[in-house]
Amino acid sequence: MTKAELIEAVIKAAKADTSKAAAEGLIDATFATIGKAIKKEGRLSYPGFGTFNVKKRKARKGRNPRTGETIKIKASKTVSFKPTPKLKESL
């Protein structure tokens, strides 16, 4: 689903008489707030949907696919998502 398709789906689901620009603003603000919450608290849980967590990845060795040379991959952080059982069943 693209951003434009998401905006259309939200307008239809809300059954609201709102403009695309207003819906886009709300969606953008929602994702920005989610990003800030995950960064600040390391976790965001939304009932009926799932939980976003910050996970730490250890440094490790990898291989350059082009040359076959062994390289070091730095430790990093990433976001994981665990869906609720309700969401998982609906898939």
Secondary structure as UniProt FT lines:
FT   HELIX           3..14
FT   HELIX           20..41
FT   STRAND          43..46
FT   TURN            47..49
FT   STRAND          50..57
FT   STRAND          60..63
FT   TURN            65..67
FT   STRAND          70..73
FT   STRAND          76..83
FT   HELIX           85..90
//
